[in-house]
Amino acid sequence: MEEVLKVSSKSSPNSVAGAIAGVLREKGVCELQVIGAGALNQAIKAIAIARGFVAPSGVDLVCIPSFAEIIIDGEERTGIRLHIEPR
């Protein structure tokens, strides 16, 4: 089961990057879930930072975006899922 990290517009990119690197080391792949432009912005910054974290160990990360229907308070919203894995 993939670990899904939820990112908001208030998330710290450095903290999310650390979580991405930790999940990748543990499970090999990671999934981010975002809703809205601000959250997507923070997630993309975090992925860029995480690439720097894992690069010294010879790992190059790729990000595969897709849409996802997410239920929040019984309401269906369209979010974006970012699948992160080593190239």
Backbone torsions as a table, in degrees:
resi	resn	phi	psi	omega
1	MET	NA	127.1	179.2
2	GLU	-73.3	144.9	175.1
3	GLU	-82.8	127.5	179.1
4	VAL	-105.5	117.5	177.3
5	LEU	-97.8	126.9	179.6
6	LYS	-94.4	126.6	-177.4
7	VAL	-113.8	133.6	176.4
8	SER	-114.6	173.5	-179.9
9	SER	-66.7	-17.7	179.9
10	LYS	-95.0	-2.9	180.0
11	SER	-66.6	142.3	176.1
12	SER	-81.6	121.6	-180.0
13	PRO	-55.8	-37.9	179.5
14	ASN	-64.6	-41.7	178.7
15	SER	-65.1	-43.8	179.4
16	VAL	-64.0	-40.5	179.2
17	ALA	-60.3	-42.3	177.5
18	GLY	-62.5	-41.1	178.8
19	ALA	-65.7	-41.3	178.5
20	ILE	-59.7	-49.3	-178.8
21	ALA	-60.0	-41.6	179.5
22	GLY	-63.8	-45.2	-179.9
23	VAL	-65.8	-40.9	179.4
24	LEU	-61.6	-42.8	179.3
25	ARG	-63.5	-38.9	-176.5
26	GLU	-77.2	-48.1	-170.5
27	LYS	-111.3	-17.6	179.6
28	GLY	93.4	-26.5	176.5
29	VAL	-138.0	161.2	-179.3
30	CYS	-145.6	151.3	179.9
31	GLU	-129.7	130.1	173.9
32	LEU	-107.7	146.3	178.3
33	GLN	-125.6	126.4	-178.7
34	VAL	-133.5	151.9	171.1
35	ILE	-132.2	118.7	176.8
36	GLY	100.8	158.3	-175.5
37	ALA	-65.3	-41.0	-179.4
38	GLY	-62.7	-42.1	179.3
39	ALA	-67.1	-40.5	178.8
40	LEU	-63.2	-41.0	178.1
41	ASN	-57.9	-48.1	-179.8
42	GLN	-64.6	-38.8	-178.6
43	ALA	-65.5	-43.6	-179.1
44	ILE	-65.5	-40.5	176.3
45	LYS	-60.8	-42.4	-179.1
46	ALA	-63.4	-39.2	179.3
47	ILE	-64.8	-41.8	178.3
48	ALA	-61.2	-42.1	178.7
49	ILE	-66.6	-43.0	-179.6
50	ALA	-62.2	-36.3	177.4
51	ARG	-58.4	-40.1	177.6
52	GLY	-65.8	-35.9	179.4
53	PHE	-64.5	-41.7	-173.3
54	VAL	-94.4	-12.8	-178.3
55	ALA	-57.5	-41.9	-179.4
56	PRO	-58.8	-25.5	178.4
57	SER	-90.9	15.2	174.0
58	GLY	80.5	16.8	-178.8
59	VAL	-103.6	130.4	174.8
60	ASP	-112.2	123.9	-176.2
61	LEU	-91.0	145.3	170.0
62	VAL	-122.4	154.1	-177.1
63	CYS	-124.6	126.4	-179.9
64	ILE	-115.3	108.1	-178.7
65	PRO	-84.6	148.0	173.2
66	SER	-153.8	160.2	177.0
67	PHE	-83.7	152.0	179.2
68	ALA	-144.2	138.7	173.2
69	GLU	-87.8	120.9	-175.2
70	ILE	-120.1	132.8	179.3
71	ILE	-93.4	121.2	177.0
72	ILE	-127.9	120.9	-177.5
73	ASP	51.3	42.6	178.4
74	GLY	74.9	2.8	-179.0
75	GLU	-109.1	135.7	-179.3
76	GLU	-86.5	126.5	178.8
77	ARG	-123.5	152.2	175.0
78	THR	-93.3	122.8	178.6
79	GLY	-119.7	-178.0	176.8
80	ILE	-121.0	135.1	176.7
81	ARG	-106.9	131.4	178.4
82	LEU	-114.4	108.6	179.2
83	HIS	-88.4	124.4	-177.2
84	ILE	-117.4	130.2	179.5
85	GLU	-150.7	161.9	176.4
86	PRO	-69.0	145.1	178.5
87	ARG	-71.5	NA	NA
